[in-house]
């Protein structure tokens, strides 16, 4: 493989988001020395195997959740192959809400955009994050990020809860966007304010709230003014299952979930998972401490786990036949519906 990413869950996450496809792993307290040890193990393996580059990450849930985030970013660059350490449109919104110094530090990195998640107005967003104060943190982070030249990008996950009382929650979000003049203020810092609406990946923690998934009839309840400013309109919401199900019944290819470059997730207990799907027992490659790197990488490269074998061999049509709901009007993208079928199969 040309490049392999290794993400270690050093500190965990401040949230217990109901939509999290990664599930709710416990928060650990791994430190710099443990991070270096993991890097050394993979670097030694790289030297003896056909792998050109390694990229190390000190998180795979909330970025920069650890107080020594600056040092960890330096370490990621030091431990990774040249130019392989990366930052994305993901920052610690929790930290950015109260730490202006963090926002100033993040503004020195690229990109100059931070994704901020909403599930509606305050009550729904706090519910979605699994903690009180999440909505207030979001708004405080917006202000701090704009002060330092970072544009907030709103990601709105739609659930049945958004449409109580005639979609008042979405109206409130619209009012917030315009009352805070987010389009204008982002333009003033040379950025573009973006918002998009989406459903949830039906695996991990999100599988437990499938009853809240929006249906075909809910689309008309979304304020048109929100659709008009959304980057993808309603495209990311997909189609109703009864339509997709027919199509998937005719698809005899396996799911073949992959990521490019491939990435491994390492928990605070040193269990290792590929990032193809929600980390679960069927995907477990082994434990870095007790099983060793050769055992873990042999399982990964040769796709020895139950989940990886299923991913490569079981026809989607068979999964659709077994787990599909032909009358369901719930909204999915093709990939997310296949992910649900695969998750159901592996966790039955």
C-alpha positions in Angstrom: 0.0 0.0 0.0 1.2 3.5 -0.8 -0.1 5.1 2.4 -1.5 4.0 5.7 -3.2 6.3 8.2 -3.1 5.3 11.9 -5.5 7.2 14.2 -5.2 6.7 18.0 -8.0 7.7 20.4 -5.7 9.4 22.9 -8.3 11.4 24.8 -11.8 10.5 23.5 -14.6 12.9 23.0 -16.7 15.4 25.1 -19.9 14.3 23.3 -22.1 11.2 23.0 -23.7 12.1 19.7 -26.7 10.1 18.9 -25.8 10.1 15.2 -22.2 8.9 15.7 -21.4 6.0 13.3 -18.3 5.3 15.4 -20.3 4.3 18.4 -19.7 5.3 22.0 -16.3 4.1 23.1 -15.0 5.0 26.5 -12.7 7.9 26.9 -9.1 6.9 27.6 -6.1 8.8 28.8 -3.2 7.8 26.5 -0.3 10.2 26.5 2.6 11.3 24.4 4.8 8.3 25.3 2.0 5.8 24.3 1.5 7.7 21.1 5.2 7.5 20.3 5.2 3.8 21.1 2.4 3.1 18.6 4.2 5.2 16.0 7.4 3.2 16.6 5.6 -0.1 16.2 4.1 0.9 12.8 7.3 2.6 11.6 9.2 -0.6 12.3 6.6 -2.6 10.5 6.7 -0.2 7.5 10.4 -0.7 7.1 9.9 -4.4 6.6 6.8 -4.3 4.4 5.6 -2.7 1.2 4.3 0.5 2.6 5.6 3.9 1.4 4.0 6.4 3.8 2.5 6.6 7.3 0.2 9.3 8.6 -0.4 9.5 12.4 -3.4 11.1 14.1 -3.8 11.6 17.8 -7.6 11.4 17.5 -10.4 9.8 15.6 -13.4 11.4 17.4 -13.2 15.0 18.7 -10.0 16.6 17.4 -7.8 18.4 19.9 -9.8 17.2 22.9 -6.5 16.8 24.8 -5.2 19.9 26.5 -1.8 19.4 24.9 -3.2 19.7 21.4 -0.4 21.9 20.2 2.3 19.4 21.1 0.2 16.5 19.7 -0.1 18.3 16.3 3.7 18.8 16.3 4.1 15.1 17.1 1.8 14.1 14.3 4.1 16.0 11.9 7.3 14.6 13.4 6.1 11.0 13.5 4.4 10.9 10.1 6.1 10.6 6.7 6.9 14.0 5.2 3.8 16.0 4.3 1.5 13.3 5.4 0.2 14.9 8.7 -3.2 16.5 7.8 -5.9 18.8 9.2 -9.5 18.8 7.9 -12.6 20.9 8.3 -12.9 19.4 11.7 -11.9 21.2 14.9 -12.9 20.9 18.5 -16.0 23.0 18.5 -16.2 22.3 22.3 -12.8 23.8 22.8 -13.3 26.7 20.3 -16.4 27.8 22.3 -14.4 28.8 25.3 -10.7 29.0 24.2 -10.0 31.9 21.9 -6.3 31.0 21.9 -7.2 27.6 20.4 -9.2 29.4 17.7 -6.2 31.6 17.0 -3.9 28.6 16.8 -6.3 26.7 14.5 -6.4 29.8 12.2 -2.8 29.3 11.4 -3.6 25.9 9.9 -5.5 24.9 6.8 -8.3 24.8 5.8 -9.9 28.0 7.1 -13.3 26.2 7.6 -14.8 24.5 10.6 -17.8 22.2 10.4 -20.4 22.7 13.2 -23.2 20.2 13.7 -26.9 21.0 14.5 -29.9 18.7 15.0 -32.3 21.7 15.1 -32.5 24.5 17.7 -31.2 24.3 21.3 -33.2 21.4 22.7 -32.8 19.2 19.7 -29.1 19.9 19.3 -28.4 19.2 23.0 -30.4 16.0 22.6 -28.3 15.1 19.5 -25.0 15.7 21.2 -26.0 13.8 24.3 -25.3 16.7 26.6 -26.7 20.0 27.7 -24.9 23.1 26.5 -23.9 21.8 23.1 -26.0 24.3 21.2 -24.6 27.2 23.3 -21.1 25.9 22.6 -21.8 25.9 18.9 -22.9 29.5 18.9 -19.9 30.6 21.0 -17.6 28.7 18.7 -19.1 30.5 15.7 -18.2 33.9 17.1 -14.7 32.9 18.2 -13.9 31.3 14.8 -15.1 34.3 12.9 -12.9 36.5 15.0 -9.8 34.7 13.9 -10.8 34.3 10.2 -12.3 30.8 10.2 -15.6 30.3 8.5 -18.2 28.1 10.2 -20.0 25.6 8.0 -23.3 24.3 9.3 -24.1 20.6 9.1 -27.8 20.0 10.0 -28.9 16.5 10.6 -32.6 16.1 10.1 -34.6 13.8 12.3 -38.3 13.4 12.9 -37.8 15.8 15.9 -37.1 18.7 13.5 -40.6 18.8 12.3 -42.6 19.1 15.5 -44.7 22.3 15.6 -44.4 22.9 11.8 -40.6 22.6 11.6 -40.2 25.5 14.0 -36.7 24.2 14.8 -35.5 24.7 11.3 -37.1 28.1 11.2 -35.1 29.0 14.2 -31.9 27.9 12.6 -32.7 30.0 9.6 -33.3 33.0 11.7 -30.0 32.4 13.5 -28.1 32.3 10.2 -29.6 35.6 9.0 -29.7 37.4 12.3 -26.0 36.8 12.8 -25.3 37.7 9.1 -23.2 34.7 8.6 -23.1 35.0 4.8 -21.9 38.5 5.0 -19.4 38.0 7.8 -17.8 35.0 6.1 -17.5 37.0 2.9 -15.7 39.7 4.9 -13.0 37.3 5.9 -12.6 36.0 2.4 -14.6 32.8 2.9 -18.0 31.4 2.0 -20.6 30.5 4.5 -22.0 27.1 3.7 -24.8 24.9 5.1 -26.0 21.5 4.2 -28.7 19.2 5.4 -28.3 15.5 5.7 -29.6 12.3 7.2 -27.5 10.0 9.4 -25.4 6.9 8.6 -27.5 4.1 10.0 -24.8 2.3 12.0 -23.0 2.6 15.3 -24.9 4.8 17.8 -27.1 6.1 14.9 -28.7 2.7 14.4 -30.4 3.1 17.8 -32.3 6.1 16.5 -33.5 4.7 13.2 -37.1 5.5 14.4 -36.2 9.2 14.2 -35.1 8.9 10.5 -37.1 11.2 8.2 -39.5 9.8 5.6 -40.5 10.8 2.1 -43.5 12.8 3.4 -41.2 14.9 5.7 -39.3 16.5 2.7 -42.2 18.9 2.1 -41.9 20.2 5.7 -38.3 21.4 5.2 -38.5 25.2 4.7 -37.8 26.1 1.1 -35.6 28.9 2.2 -33.3 26.4 4.0 -33.2 24.2 0.9 -32.3 27.2 -1.2 -29.2 28.0 0.8 -28.1 24.4 1.3 -25.0 23.4 -0.6 -26.6 20.2 -1.9 -30.2 21.0 -1.5 -32.0 17.8 -0.4 -29.7 15.6 -2.4 -27.9 14.2 0.7 -31.1 13.0 2.1 -31.3 10.3 -0.6 -34.4 8.4 -1.7 -37.0 6.4 0.2 -36.1 2.8 0.9 -38.9 1.3 -1.1 -37.3 2.8 -4.3 -33.7 1.9 -3.4 -34.7 -1.6 -2.2 -35.8 -2.6 -5.7 -32.5 -1.4 -7.2 -30.4 -3.1 -4.6 -32.2 -6.4 -5.1 -30.7 -6.4 -8.6 -27.2 -5.7 -7.4 -25.1 -8.8 -7.1 -21.9 -7.1 -6.2 -20.6 -7.2 -2.7 -20.6 -3.9 -0.6 -16.8 -3.6 -1.0 -16.5 -0.7 1.4 -13.0 0.8 1.2 -11.2 4.0 2.1 -8.4 5.6 0.2 -5.9 5.8 1.8 -6.7 3.0 4.2 -6.9 4.0 7.9 -6.7 2.0 11.1 -8.5 3.1 14.3 -6.8 2.3 17.6 -8.8 2.6 20.9 -7.4 3.5 24.3 -7.3 -0.2 25.0 -5.2 -0.8 21.8 -7.9 -2.7 19.9 -7.5 -2.0 16.2 -10.3 -1.6 13.6 -10.3 -0.6 9.9 -12.3 2.6 9.3 -14.5 1.0 6.6 -17.6 0.9 8.9 -18.7 1.3 12.5 -16.0 -0.3 14.7 -17.5 -3.5 16.1 -16.6 -7.1 17.1 -16.9 -8.4 13.6 -14.4 -5.8 12.3 -11.8 -6.2 15.1 -8.4 -6.9 13.7 -6.8 -7.7 17.0 -5.1 -5.9 19.9 -1.8 -4.1 19.2 -0.5 -5.0 22.7 -1.6 -8.6 23.2 -1.7 -9.8 19.6 1.1 -7.8 18.1 1.5 -5.8 14.9 2.1 -8.8 12.6 -1.2 -10.4 13.7 -3.1 -7.2 13.3 -1.7 -6.3 9.9 -2.0 -9.9 8.6 -5.8 -9.7 9.4 -6.0 -6.3 7.7 -4.1 -7.1 4.5 -5.6 -10.5 4.0 -9.1 -9.4 5.1 -9.4 -12.2 7.6 -12.2 -10.9 9.8 -15.8 -11.9 9.5 -16.8 -8.4 8.5 -14.1 -7.9 5.9 -14.9 -11.3 4.3 -18.6 -10.3 4.2 -17.8 -6.9 2.8 -15.9 -8.5 -0.1 -18.0 -11.6 -0.9 -21.7 -11.3 0.1 -23.9 -9.9 -2.7 -25.8 -6.7 -1.8 -28.9 -8.4 -3.3 -28.8 -11.1 -0.6 -28.4 -8.4 2.1 -31.3 -6.5 0.6 -33.5 -9.6 0.5 -32.8 -10.4 4.1 -32.9 -6.9 5.7 -34.7 -4.7 3.3 -38.1 -3.2 4.1 -39.9 -3.0 0.7 -42.6 -0.7 2.0 -40.4 1.7 4.0 -40.5 5.3 3.1 -37.5 6.3 5.2 -34.9 8.3 3.4 -31.4 6.9 2.6 -28.6 7.3 0.2 -27.6 4.1 -1.7 -24.4 3.7 0.3 -26.1 4.4 3.7 -28.8 1.8 3.1 -26.2 -0.8 2.1 -24.3 0.2 5.3 -27.5 -0.5 7.3 -28.0 -3.9 5.8 -24.3 -4.8 6.5 -24.5 -3.5 10.0 -27.7 -5.5 10.7 -26.1 -8.6 9.3 -22.9 -8.3 11.3 -24.8 -7.5 14.6 -27.7 -9.8 14.4 
